[in-house]
Amino acid sequence: MTLRVAIGGFGAIGKVVAEALDKGIPGLSLAAVSARDTARAERALAGFANPIPVRPLGRLWEDADLVVECAPAEHLRHLAEPVLAHGRTLVTLSCGALLDNFDLVDLARRQGGRILVPTGALLALDAVQAAAVGGGIRSVQMTTRKPPGGLEGAPYLIEHQIRVTGLTEAKLVFSGTAREAARGFPANVNVAAALAMAGLGPDGTMIDIWADPAVDRNMHRIEVEADAARFSFQIENVPSLENPKTGRMTPLSVIALLTKLTAPLAIGT
């Protein structure tokens, strides 16, 4: 049986995932996409091996068994509700927005749907999930460093009148919980929400965010204290050329998750 996949959002992430599906992933087929600019998306899709339609965001479920959400965070609910209400599977990258729409999990439970959160730009979530079994994690601290341009326009910076242009040295622009970080930086730290859901939760996971003109990559360092282990890890993600707020690893993580769904051998928790 082939799993039909639709993609909500045809930007820096959605295009890469769509191209991979069009080239061929065993057991999967690209069924539809949605895009803010329909005409532009149709021109891009004209070069695909298999023609597919461009659908409105709220109707992607009609063509698909699984919908990948990679649209701006404010559109999560509009896309997710019909997908889950009709018992489909949702792969979401706006997991920061999911924290404030957690009733979608109850909707999925009632209607037989599923919500999958890919690893995205963060590694070692398997280790965090394993350490959390039985409530064994005592603390989780994440420190993010980004080029200032990757943080510009964040609601938290605007609200607190924090400027990141023209910096000559690193500046701590946020320190707080993962829930607060997800609300204040919806386009920047979905990784914080994924880390929180894997471990101590959004109010127990602590985040520091630095605007650092000395870095040209999106850097995340995580330190975990748990009963089973003490571990730390760091990743330096190359920003997407199309959208510097997104790392190049993010669409690759989605592709890896999709491949795992139908593969005869799956690695990792």
SULUR-V724321 format. One record per residue. N is the residue number from 1. RES is the residue in one letter. SS is DSSP state (hx for helix, st for strand, lp for the rest). PHI is phi in whole degrees, -180 to 180 (999 if undefined). OMEGA is omega in whole degrees, 0 to 359 (none if undefined). Layout:
((N:RES:SS:PHI:OMEGA) (N:RES:SS:PHI:OMEGA))
//
This chain:
((1:M:lp:999:179) (2:T:lp:-95:179) (3:L:st:-88:180) (4:R:st:-84:185) (5:V:st:-118:173) (6:A:st:-114:184) (7:I:st:-123:178) (8:G:st:-95:184) (9:G:lp:113:186) (10:F:lp:-124:180) (11:G:lp:-102:186) (12:A:lp:-60:180) (13:I:lp:-89:185) (14:G:hx:-58:180) (15:K:hx:-63:181) (16:V:hx:-65:179) (17:V:hx:-66:180) (18:A:hx:-62:180) (19:E:hx:-63:179) (20:A:hx:-65:179) (21:L:hx:-67:180) (22:D:hx:-66:178) (23:K:hx:-70:175) (24:G:lp:121:169) (25:I:st:-126:184) (26:P:lp:-52:177) (27:G:lp:84:182) (28:L:st:-129:174) (29:S:st:-141:176) (30:L:st:-80:187) (31:A:st:-107:183) (32:A:st:-171:173) (33:V:st:-136:169) (34:S:st:-123:182) (35:A:lp:-154:176) (36:R:lp:-66:179) (37:D:lp:-108:185) (38:T:hx:-61:183) (39:A:hx:-63:180) (40:R:hx:-65:179) (41:A:hx:-64:179) (42:E:hx:-64:177) (43:R:hx:-65:179) (44:A:hx:-67:182) (45:L:hx:-72:180) (46:A:lp:-62:179) (47:G:lp:-89:180) (48:F:lp:-77:180) (49:A:lp:-68:183) (50:N:lp:-122:181) (51:P:lp:-67:178) (52:I:lp:-137:181) (53:P:st:-85:169) (54:V:st:-101:186) (55:R:lp:-111:170) (56:P:lp:-63:185) (57:L:hx:-55:184) (58:G:hx:-78:181) (59:R:hx:-118:181) (60:L:hx:-62:181) (61:W:hx:-59:184) (62:E:hx:-65:183) (63:D:hx:-101:196) (64:A:lp:-136:169) (65:D:lp:-93:183) (66:L:st:-141:179) (67:V:st:-121:176) (68:V:st:-94:180) (69:E:st:-97:175) (70:C:lp:-138:178) (71:A:lp:-98:174) (72:P:lp:-55:188) (73:A:hx:-56:183) (74:E:hx:-67:180) (75:H:hx:-97:185) (76:L:hx:-55:186) (77:R:hx:-65:180) (78:H:hx:-59:179) (79:L:hx:-79:192) (80:A:hx:-72:186) (81:E:hx:-57:180) (82:P:hx:-66:178) (83:V:hx:-61:183) (84:L:hx:-75:179) (85:A:hx:-63:179) (86:H:lp:-103:172) (87:G:lp:72:179) (88:R:lp:-88:176) (89:T:st:-100:179) (90:L:st:-115:169) (91:V:st:-102:186) (92:T:st:-117:173) (93:L:lp:-100:178) (94:S:lp:-88:185) (95:C:hx:-72:172) (96:G:hx:-64:177) (97:A:hx:-68:179) (98:L:hx:-61:180) (99:L:hx:-59:180) (100:D:lp:-95:178) (101:N:lp:-133:188) (102:F:lp:-71:174) (103:D:hx:-65:176) (104:L:hx:-63:176) (105:V:hx:-66:177) (106:D:hx:-64:178) (107:L:hx:-62:178) (108:A:hx:-61:180) (109:R:hx:-62:182) (110:R:hx:-67:189) (111:Q:hx:-100:179) (112:G:lp:79:176) (113:G:lp:-89:177) (114:R:st:-142:173) (115:I:st:-119:178) (116:L:st:-115:178) (117:V:lp:-113:179) (118:P:lp:-69:178) (119:T:lp:-61:177) (120:G:lp:66:184) (121:A:lp:-90:185) (122:L:lp:-120:178) (123:L:lp:-102:172) (124:A:lp:69:175) (125:L:hx:-64:176) (126:D:hx:-58:181) (127:A:hx:-65:179) (128:V:hx:-65:178) (129:Q:hx:-61:180) (130:A:hx:-64:180) (131:A:hx:-66:182) (132:A:hx:-78:181) (133:V:lp:-61:181) (134:G:lp:81:177) (135:G:lp:71:188) (136:G:lp:-88:181) (137:I:st:-92:179) (138:R:st:-99:181) (139:S:st:-155:175) (140:V:st:-137:179) (141:Q:st:-124:179) (142:M:st:-121:176) (143:T:st:-119:181) (144:T:st:-110:173) (145:R:st:-123:181) (146:K:st:-134:170) (147:P:lp:-58:183) (148:P:hx:-51:181) (149:G:hx:-63:179) (150:G:hx:-77:180) (151:L:lp:-109:183) (152:E:lp:-57:178) (153:G:lp:88:179) (154:A:lp:-63:182) (155:P:hx:-56:181) (156:Y:hx:-64:180) (157:L:hx:-66:180) (158:I:hx:-66:182) (159:E:hx:-62:184) (160:H:lp:-100:177) (161:Q:lp:52:179) (162:I:lp:-99:181) (163:R:lp:-96:178) (164:V:lp:-121:178) (165:T:lp:-79:176) (166:G:lp:75:180) (167:L:lp:-67:176) (168:T:lp:-113:176) (169:E:lp:-148:183) (170:A:lp:-63:181) (171:K:st:-132:175) (172:L:st:-74:184) (173:V:st:-106:180) (174:F:st:-158:171) (175:S:st:-146:182) (176:G:st:176:183) (177:T:st:-85:178) (178:A:hx:-63:179) (179:R:hx:-63:179) (180:E:hx:-66:180) (181:A:hx:-66:181) (182:A:hx:-65:179) (183:R:hx:-73:185) (184:G:hx:-83:182) (185:F:lp:-135:188) (186:P:lp:-62:181) (187:A:lp:-96:190) (188:N:lp:-117:190) (189:V:lp:-127:170) (190:N:hx:-59:177) (191:V:hx:-60:180) (192:A:hx:-65:179) (193:A:hx:-68:178) (194:A:hx:-62:177) (195:L:hx:-61:180) (196:A:hx:-63:181) (197:M:hx:-67:178) (198:A:hx:-76:188) (199:G:lp:-124:190) (200:L:lp:-85:183) (201:G:lp:94:188) (202:P:lp:-69:182) (203:D:lp:-99:179) (204:G:lp:-108:181) (205:T:st:-97:186) (206:M:st:-103:186) (207:I:st:-131:167) (208:D:st:-115:179) (209:I:st:-123:180) (210:W:st:-116:166) (211:A:st:-94:190) (212:D:lp:-130:181) (213:P:lp:-70:181) (214:A:lp:-86:181) (215:V:lp:-110:176) (216:D:lp:-120:178) (217:R:st:-132:175) (218:N:st:-85:188) (219:M:st:-109:178) (220:H:st:-130:174) (221:R:st:-120:183) (222:I:st:-122:177) (223:E:st:-124:185) (224:V:st:-126:173) (225:E:st:-111:183) (226:A:st:-143:178) (227:D:lp:-64:186) (228:A:lp:-83:184) (229:A:lp:-170:167) (230:R:st:-115:182) (231:F:st:-148:176) (232:S:st:-139:179) (233:F:st:-153:182) (234:Q:st:-140:176) (235:I:st:-133:177) (236:E:st:-120:185) (237:N:st:-90:175) (238:V:st:-75:180) (239:P:st:-65:175) (240:S:lp:-66:178) (241:L:lp:-66:183) (242:E:lp:-78:182) (243:N:lp:-145:184) (244:P:lp:-65:177) (245:K:lp:-80:181) (246:T:lp:-117:176) (247:G:st:-85:180) (248:R:hx:-66:180) (249:M:hx:-69:188) (250:T:hx:-61:178) (251:P:hx:-65:179) (252:L:hx:-65:177) (253:S:hx:-65:177) (254:V:hx:-63:180) (255:I:hx:-62:179) (256:A:hx:-63:178) (257:L:hx:-63:180) (258:L:hx:-61:180) (259:T:hx:-61:182) (260:K:hx:-65:184) (261:L:hx:-62:185) (262:T:hx:-119:183) (263:A:lp:-74:177) (264:P:lp:-71:176) (265:L:lp:-131:181) (266:A:lp:-120:181) (267:I:lp:-106:176) (268:G:lp:97:181) (269:T:lp:-63:none))
//
